[in-house]
Amino acid sequence: MSPGAARTVRAGRRTVEVHRPDKVLFPAREGQPRLTKGDLVDYYRSVAPHLLPQLRGRPLMLERRPDGIDGSGAFMQKNTPDHYPDWVRRVELPKEGGTVRHTVCDDTATLLYLVDQAALTLHRWLSRADRPDRPDRMVFDLDPGTDDFETVREAARLLGELLDSLRLPSAPMTTGSRGLHVVVPLRRGPDFDEVRDFAHHVAGTLAAAHPGRFTTAARKKDRGDRLYLDVQRNGYAQTAVAPWTVRAAPGAPVAAPFAWEQLDDPALHARRWTVADAVEQARTDPWEGLLSRPRALGPARRRLAALSGRPV
């Protein structure tokens, strides 16, 4: 293949043209490989069977890096450009003062087309486009105040135990950044305000039990070194990084689901998996169908009220 030549990739019934597959998106660093757009296409094509069920039907925000992770042209894209092919699905959703035409990724061809557009990281809504105001996911973002991952590990363990006591299934994942996410599948019904209020009550209950270690304070100056139990992603039009997506950071870390039993693995940290080994982790099915068993929020709300001694 000559420098700059396009590469054609088969994706189901379609073929996707990858332009400049040799373009370096992740420059080599000490101990970290050089990765090209073609390498990212290969990764996303391999992980697509595991990633697409996490994306289908959901509006996306795309983190695009046309000049690579060190370039100055990075931007977040919500509105789908007019030049995208007709077969890339769009959904028009309301925002304050207008609408946004979000991209929806339902198939491998769309996924690879987005990679060709240098969309390295996919951020998804917690609701689906057919009922955008009714979330079917709740996310807790465990954001450490320092680089001490042991605090993150402890927060995840305690949060998982609290959610178990509320009879809510939960699934942990690395973020590929600093902390962890804990994802809870919900039956659609409550709106975003109700879900966020419930999540805030859960986080507040945990923080009240461990006030020196965890906090729900939104302002950084009020947190100190405590871990922030962030529930703000549980709002209309807010997004969370999608499982199995690549982060725009040295080494190409991946936001990777893992099993609760792996929480005590000494090797676990927020950037544990990269494009080099995330597909192997995906093939283990670490969440074992957890997200296919959503729960109603009402019974959990009553249990939390009884546990905390406060109405939810």
C-alpha positions as CSV (number, residue, x, y, z in Angstrom):
1,M,0.0,0.0,0.0
2,S,1.5,3.3,-1.0
3,P,1.8,6.1,1.6
4,G,-1.6,7.9,2.0
5,A,-3.5,5.2,-0.1
6,A,-7.0,4.4,1.1
7,R,-7.9,1.0,2.5
8,T,-11.2,-0.8,1.9
9,V,-12.7,-2.7,4.7
10,R,-15.6,-5.1,4.5
11,A,-18.3,-4.5,7.2
12,G,-21.4,-6.7,6.8
13,R,-23.2,-5.7,3.6
14,R,-21.1,-2.6,3.2
15,T,-17.5,-1.6,2.4
16,V,-15.9,1.3,4.2
17,E,-13.1,3.3,2.8
18,V,-10.4,4.1,5.3
19,H,-8.5,7.2,4.3
20,R,-4.8,7.6,5.2
21,P,-4.7,4.4,7.3
22,D,-1.0,4.9,8.0
23,K,-1.7,8.3,9.7
24,V,-0.2,8.1,13.2
25,L,-2.9,8.8,15.9
26,F,-0.9,7.6,18.9
27,P,2.8,8.5,18.6
28,A,5.3,6.0,20.1
29,R,6.5,6.7,23.6
30,E,8.8,4.9,25.9
31,G,7.2,1.5,26.5
32,Q,4.2,2.4,24.4
33,P,3.6,1.5,20.7
34,R,3.0,3.7,17.8
35,L,-0.6,3.3,16.6
36,T,-2.1,4.3,13.3
37,K,-5.6,4.9,12.1
38,G,-5.4,1.5,10.5
39,D,-4.5,-0.1,13.9
40,L,-7.6,1.6,15.4
41,V,-9.8,0.3,12.6
42,D,-8.5,-3.2,13.3
43,Y,-9.2,-2.9,17.0
44,Y,-12.7,-1.6,16.6
45,R,-13.5,-4.2,14.0
46,S,-12.4,-6.9,16.3
47,V,-14.3,-5.5,19.4
48,A,-17.5,-4.6,17.4
49,P,-19.5,-7.7,18.5
50,H,-19.0,-6.6,22.1
51,L,-19.2,-2.9,21.6
52,L,-22.2,-2.6,19.3
53,P,-24.7,-3.9,21.8
54,Q,-23.6,-1.1,24.1
55,L,-24.2,1.5,21.4
56,R,-27.3,0.4,19.4
57,G,-30.1,2.9,19.5
58,R,-28.2,5.5,21.6
59,P,-27.3,9.0,20.6
60,L,-23.6,9.6,20.7
61,M,-21.1,12.4,21.3
62,L,-17.9,11.8,19.4
63,E,-14.4,12.8,20.6
64,R,-12.5,13.4,17.4
65,R,-8.8,13.7,17.1
66,P,-8.0,14.3,13.4
67,D,-4.4,15.3,14.2
68,G,-3.8,12.5,16.7
69,I,-3.7,12.7,20.5
70,D,-1.0,15.3,20.4
71,G,-2.6,17.5,17.8
72,S,-4.3,20.8,18.4
73,G,-7.4,20.0,16.4
74,A,-9.3,17.9,19.0
75,F,-13.0,18.6,19.4
76,M,-16.3,17.1,20.7
77,Q,-18.9,16.5,18.1
78,K,-22.6,16.2,18.8
79,N,-24.2,17.4,15.6
80,T,-23.8,14.9,12.6
81,P,-22.1,16.6,9.6
82,D,-24.0,16.8,6.4
83,H,-21.3,14.9,4.5
84,Y,-21.8,11.7,6.5
85,P,-23.3,8.9,4.2
86,D,-27.0,8.5,4.2
87,W,-26.7,5.0,5.7
88,V,-25.2,6.5,8.9
89,R,-28.3,6.8,11.2
90,R,-29.2,10.2,12.7
91,V,-31.7,11.2,15.4
92,E,-33.0,14.7,15.9
93,L,-33.4,15.4,19.6
94,P,-34.5,18.6,21.5
95,K,-32.1,20.8,23.4
96,E,-32.6,24.2,25.0
97,G,-33.3,26.6,22.1
98,G,-33.3,24.0,19.3
99,T,-32.4,20.5,18.4
100,V,-29.3,18.4,17.9
101,R,-28.9,15.8,15.1
102,H,-26.9,13.0,16.9
103,T,-25.2,10.1,15.2
104,V,-26.4,6.6,16.2
105,C,-24.0,3.6,15.7
106,D,-26.0,0.5,15.1
107,D,-23.6,-1.5,12.9
108,T,-20.0,-2.2,12.2
109,A,-19.9,-0.1,9.0
110,T,-21.0,3.0,10.9
111,L,-18.4,2.2,13.7
112,L,-15.6,1.9,11.1
113,Y,-16.7,5.1,9.3
114,L,-16.5,7.0,12.6
115,V,-13.0,5.7,13.2
116,D,-12.1,6.9,9.7
117,Q,-13.3,10.3,10.8
118,A,-10.8,10.0,13.7
119,A,-13.5,9.6,16.3
120,L,-11.3,7.9,18.8
121,T,-13.7,7.9,21.8
122,L,-17.5,7.3,21.7
123,H,-19.6,8.8,24.5
124,R,-23.1,7.5,24.7
125,W,-26.4,8.7,26.2
126,L,-27.9,6.7,29.1
127,S,-31.2,6.5,27.2
128,R,-32.1,5.3,23.8
129,A,-33.4,7.4,20.9
130,D,-36.9,6.0,20.9
131,R,-37.5,7.3,24.5
132,P,-34.7,9.8,25.1
133,D,-36.1,11.1,28.3
134,R,-36.3,7.7,30.0
135,P,-32.9,6.2,30.9
136,D,-32.2,2.5,31.0
137,R,-28.7,3.0,32.6
138,M,-27.5,4.6,35.8
139,V,-23.8,5.5,36.1
140,F,-21.7,6.2,39.1
141,D,-18.3,7.8,38.3
142,L,-15.7,7.1,41.0
143,D,-13.4,10.1,40.5
144,P,-10.3,10.0,42.8
145,G,-8.9,13.1,44.4
146,T,-5.4,11.7,44.2
147,D,-3.7,9.0,42.1
148,D,-4.3,6.4,44.8
149,F,-6.2,3.7,43.1
150,E,-6.7,1.8,46.3
151,T,-9.3,4.4,47.3
152,V,-11.1,3.8,44.0
153,R,-11.0,0.1,44.5
154,E,-12.5,0.5,48.0
155,A,-15.2,2.9,46.8
156,A,-16.2,0.4,44.1
157,R,-16.4,-2.5,46.6
158,L,-18.6,-0.5,49.0
159,L,-20.8,0.9,46.3
160,G,-21.3,-2.6,44.8
161,E,-22.3,-3.9,48.3
162,L,-24.8,-1.1,48.8
163,L,-26.3,-1.7,45.4
164,D,-26.6,-5.4,46.2
165,S,-28.5,-4.5,49.4
166,L,-30.9,-2.5,47.2
167,R,-31.2,-5.6,44.9
168,L,-29.8,-3.7,42.0
169,P,-27.4,-5.5,39.7
170,S,-24.3,-3.5,38.9
171,A,-21.4,-3.8,36.5
172,P,-17.9,-2.2,37.0
173,M,-15.6,-0.9,34.2
174,T,-12.4,0.9,34.0
175,T,-12.6,4.4,32.4
176,G,-9.2,4.3,30.7
177,S,-8.6,7.6,32.6
178,R,-8.3,7.8,36.4
179,G,-11.2,6.1,38.0
180,L,-13.9,3.5,37.5
181,H,-17.6,3.5,36.5
182,V,-20.3,1.4,38.0
183,V,-23.2,0.8,35.7
184,V,-26.7,-0.2,36.8
185,P,-29.3,-1.4,34.2
186,L,-32.8,0.1,34.8
187,R,-36.3,-0.6,33.5
188,R,-37.4,2.4,31.6
189,G,-40.0,4.5,33.4
190,P,-38.5,7.2,35.7
191,D,-37.2,10.2,33.9
192,F,-33.6,11.5,34.2
193,D,-34.4,13.8,37.2
194,E,-35.8,10.9,39.2
195,V,-32.8,8.7,38.3
196,R,-30.3,11.3,39.2
197,D,-32.0,12.1,42.5
198,F,-31.9,8.4,43.4
199,A,-28.2,8.1,42.4
200,H,-27.4,11.2,44.4
201,H,-29.2,9.6,47.4
202,V,-27.2,6.4,47.0
203,A,-23.9,8.3,46.7
204,G,-24.9,10.5,49.7
205,T,-25.6,7.4,51.8
206,L,-22.2,6.0,51.0
207,A,-20.4,9.4,51.6
208,A,-22.2,9.8,55.0
209,A,-20.9,6.4,56.1
210,H,-17.3,7.3,55.1
211,P,-17.1,11.1,55.3
212,G,-13.3,11.2,55.5
213,R,-12.9,9.2,52.3
214,F,-15.8,10.0,49.9
215,T,-17.8,13.1,49.0
216,T,-20.6,14.2,46.7
217,A,-19.3,17.8,46.6
218,A,-19.4,19.0,43.0
219,R,-16.9,21.8,43.6
220,K,-13.3,20.6,43.6
221,K,-12.3,23.0,46.3
222,D,-14.8,21.3,48.6
223,R,-13.5,17.8,48.0
224,G,-9.9,17.9,49.4
225,D,-8.3,14.5,48.8
226,R,-11.6,12.7,49.0
227,L,-12.9,10.5,46.2
228,Y,-15.8,12.2,44.4
229,L,-18.9,10.0,43.9
230,D,-20.1,11.7,40.7
231,V,-23.7,11.1,39.6
232,Q,-24.0,14.1,37.2
233,R,-23.9,12.0,34.1
234,N,-27.4,10.8,35.0
235,G,-29.0,13.8,33.3
236,Y,-30.8,14.4,30.0
237,A,-28.3,14.8,27.1
238,Q,-25.4,13.9,29.4
239,T,-23.1,11.1,28.2
240,A,-20.7,8.5,29.6
241,V,-17.8,6.9,27.9
242,A,-19.0,3.7,26.1
243,P,-17.6,0.3,27.2
244,W,-14.7,-0.9,25.0
245,T,-14.0,2.5,23.5
246,V,-10.5,3.9,23.2
247,R,-9.4,6.9,25.2
248,A,-7.3,9.7,23.6
249,A,-4.3,9.1,26.0
250,P,-0.8,7.7,25.6
251,G,-0.8,3.9,25.2
252,A,-4.4,3.9,23.9
253,P,-6.2,2.8,27.1
254,V,-9.6,1.3,26.8
255,A,-12.7,1.8,28.9
256,A,-13.1,-1.9,29.8
257,P,-15.8,-3.9,31.6
258,F,-14.5,-6.3,34.2
259,A,-16.1,-8.8,36.6
260,W,-16.5,-7.9,40.2
261,E,-14.1,-10.8,41.1
262,Q,-11.4,-8.9,39.3
263,L,-11.7,-5.9,41.6
264,D,-9.1,-7.4,44.0
265,D,-6.6,-8.1,41.2
266,P,-3.4,-6.2,42.1
267,A,-2.9,-5.5,38.4
268,L,-6.2,-3.7,38.1
269,H,-6.1,0.1,37.5
270,A,-8.0,2.6,35.5
271,R,-5.9,2.1,32.4
272,R,-5.4,-1.7,32.9
273,W,-6.6,-2.6,29.4
274,T,-5.4,-1.1,26.1
275,V,-6.1,-1.8,22.4
276,A,-3.4,-4.5,22.7
277,D,-5.4,-6.8,25.1
278,A,-9.0,-5.4,25.5
279,V,-10.4,-7.7,22.8
280,E,-9.2,-10.7,24.8
281,Q,-10.9,-9.3,27.9
282,A,-14.1,-8.6,25.9
283,R,-14.2,-12.3,24.8
284,T,-14.4,-13.4,28.5
285,D,-17.9,-11.7,28.7
286,P,-17.0,-10.1,32.0
287,W,-20.5,-8.8,32.7
288,E,-22.1,-12.1,31.9
289,G,-25.4,-10.7,30.7
290,L,-25.9,-8.4,33.8
291,L,-27.2,-5.6,31.7
292,S,-29.9,-7.7,30.2
293,R,-31.6,-8.0,33.6
294,P,-32.8,-4.4,34.3
295,R,-34.6,-3.6,37.5
296,A,-37.4,-1.2,38.4
297,L,-36.3,1.8,40.5
298,G,-39.4,1.8,42.8
299,P,-38.5,-1.1,45.0
300,A,-34.9,0.0,45.3
301,R,-36.1,3.5,46.3
302,R,-38.1,2.1,49.1
303,R,-35.2,-0.1,50.3
304,L,-32.9,2.9,50.2
305,A,-35.3,5.0,52.2
306,A,-35.6,2.4,54.9
307,L,-31.8,2.0,55.0
308,S,-30.9,5.7,55.1
309,G,-33.9,6.8,57.3
310,R,-34.7,9.5,54.7
311,P,-37.4,9.5,52.0
312,V,-36.0,9.2,48.4
